Amino acid sequence: MTLDWLPRDDGLKDHDLGGDEFLGTEPPCVTYEKKPIRDPEGKDVEGLYSAWVWLNNPRQYNSYTTKMVKGVIAGMRRASMDRSVVAIVFTGVGDRAFCTGGNTKEYAEYYSGRPTEYALYMDLFNAMVDSILKAKKPVICRVNGMRVAGGQEIGGACDLAIASDLAVFGQAGPRHGSAPVGGSTDFLPWFLTIEDAMWNCISCELWSAYKMHRKGYVSKIVPVLKQDGEWIRNPQVITDTYVQNGEIVYGEPKTGRDYEQGQELIRNSQIDFELLDRAVDETLWTFTNLFPHCLQMSIDSIRVKKRFFWDAAKDYYRHWLMANMSSEAFLGFTAFNTRKLTGKDTIDFIKYRQLLAQGRRVDEELFGEVLPAPME
């Protein structure tokens, strides 16, 4: 006996909460795109897609505005609800940056000095990180350039990273008025040694893709420079491993003339993402040939370790970041935002520490003493 006699509703229901109005095509925005899954021969697979969520603000190194934060949430949600999507590719427009974090112009000119407004913004930011960690598809971070500050944090929320070998990774908060508590202080200790995580968070050094790959923070790196039709590795960094003064040297920046020659070579070479996109396609093809629900269960079971500390701390991070907008964040973001007027992008840290050691009140008078003055 079959069950044909049972009443059934075979219509497909829409489970999406919406938010598509925050997606767009004109920068600054987040752009959503579906691309067919490709087999190893480069042929499109009918009816199966990857969803590409593009940070589209290349003039400002794909820093995210408030509306763009909403766009990322909408893109992750749309892809999660789309039955035809195999996986999500999270990336940035252009060849300079995946993302350099929050939009410092918006931070300096609107949020600094307005802690309540920034608290509401942080609710959105936390929801953006949650939308990546809770996406019901695998999320690949296609690192097409700098992954710095908040860009490092939302990139770290992704499941895998495939990077251009020109990419650099790092934090900027302690130098520019914040702390990397949008994910990095939670995620980096899972990937790096605790001391590497500590130094990466506080030093504001930029580490090469090669260094991050060696330390286990990037799944794969590929060359993107072409000269005379030949692929060449990043000429600005040392890619061989050796010991120098008792230290392992690998993926470290070259110095002096060697570094300058590397920069010149980059300027005179073509940037081509063919190998980067091929590596992404290969990973997508692996996902496509797995049971989808078994795949997602495996991913969620690993994500929960990253989410454990993120979920435990994100709310009090929100409150500290809110309060900080009236003090060090005001100074840091203002200095960075006015660098074209002053010629400097940071405050006078020595003077600031001296004034604090004297017990000075943190007020507008103190701000005026430590912020760089406009150039004449």
Buried (B, 14 or more C-beta within 10 A) or exposed (E): EEEEEEEEEEEEEEEEEEBEEBBBEEBBBBBBBEBBBBEEEEEEBEEBBBBBBBBBBBEBBBBBBBBBBBBBBBBBBBBBBBEEBBBBBBBBBBBBBBBBBBBBBBBBEBBBBBBEBBBEBBEBBBBBBBBBBBBBBBBBBBBBBBBBBBBBBBBBBBBBBBBBBBBBBBBBBBBBBBBBBBBBBBBBBBBBEEEBBBBBBBEBEBBBBBBBBBBEBBBBBBBBBBEEEEBBBBBBBBBEEEEEEEEEEBBBBBEEEEBEEBEEBBEEBEBBBEBBBBBBBEBBBEBBEEEBEEBBEEBBEEBEEBBEBBBEBBEEBBEEBBEBBBBBBBBBBBBBBBBEEBEBBBBBEEEBEEBEEEEEEBEEEBBEBBBBEEEE
